[in-house]
Amino acid sequence: MGDFPDAVSRLGEDDTREAQNVRAVKWLLAQEGGSVVVVTPRRSFDSAALARLTSHPRVAHFVWRGRRGGYYDGQRVLYAWPDREHLNEIWNVDADAVAVIEWSTSETTEWIADMNPVQLYPGRTVEPSQTRYIDLDPPPNRVDAILEHVAAMAAGYSSGLKWNEEDKLKADMLNRPDRWAGITVEQVRAKCRQLGMRGKDVDAIADLVQRRSDGRRFNVQSSYRTFEFN
């Protein structure tokens, strides 16, 4: 995960969306760093604070489509109302600072747990937790070693986890149900966070564990259907 100041502006009691936007803007501009980039879902939006910011000649304004995390290296980024998929795009960037404006807690809960940002509320600021990771026992039955292997493989690719590594996980879950019995999504997410995996890869692996727990089967390419990790 990126090593940069990050914050999320959240809606509080007796709050307004515009006040929430203002908190994010003020926090970002107070951070040291390069030029400011504002990212919104669409070109048009309803916010006087963001309109003032994006009207500045030195502030770049982009929409989600076609933007990837690498574009934000060395810049201060204001990311407005992202869903989980787009939050994952700013997971491993080398930005100088990132401020997220939350729209829905359902989209940001896991990201906040993973990134441990400053949380901006009306009249108060919640500093990052000193206990970053959930205190859970590591996954047993060599699942922790499997996740370490998968993380190392994913780290070798700029795009993260490849389909074949995902198929190996699926096959092992199908062929070694004893190994994965009792493994929880929370254990897997915690281990993947500790390994510094990309957000989308953490989500993908956690989703496989949840699907296995729900009794769902997987589609696996024929070359990996009999695969098992040692």
Stockholm file with secondary structure:
# STOCKHOLM 1.0

chainA/1-230         MGDFPDAVSRLGEDDTREAQNVRAVKWLLAQEGGSVVVVTPRRSFDSAALARLTSHPRVAHFVWRGRRGGYYDGQRVLYAWPDREHLNEIWNVDADAVAVIEWSTSETTEWIADMNPVQLYPGRTVEPSQTRYIDLDPPPNRVDAILEHVAAMAAGYSSGLKWNEEDKLKADMLNRPDRWAGITVEQVRAKCRQLGMRGKDVDAIADLVQRRSDGRRFNVQSSYRTFEFN
#=GR chainA/1-230 SS CCCSCEEEECCCTTCCHHHHHHHHHHHHHTSCCSCEEEEESSSCCCCHHHHHHHTSTTEEEEESTTCCGGGGTTSEEEEESCCHHHHGGGSSCCCSEEEEECSCHHHHHHHHHHHCCEEEETTEEECCCSSCSCCCCCCTTTHHHHHHHHHHHHHTSTTCSCHHHHHHHHHHHHHCHHHHTTCCHHHHHHHHHHTTCCHHHHHHHHHHHHHHHTTCCCCCCGGGTTCCCC
#=GC SS_cons         CCCSCEEEECCCTTCCHHHHHHHHHHHHHTSCCSCEEEEESSSCCCCHHHHHHHTSTTEEEEESTTCCGGGGTTSEEEEESCCHHHHGGGSSCCCSEEEEECSCHHHHHHHHHHHCCEEEETTEEECCCSSCSCCCCCCTTTHHHHHHHHHHHHHTSTTCSCHHHHHHHHHHHHHCHHHHTTCCHHHHHHHHHHTTCCHHHHHHHHHHHHHHHTTCCCCCCGGGTTCCCC
//
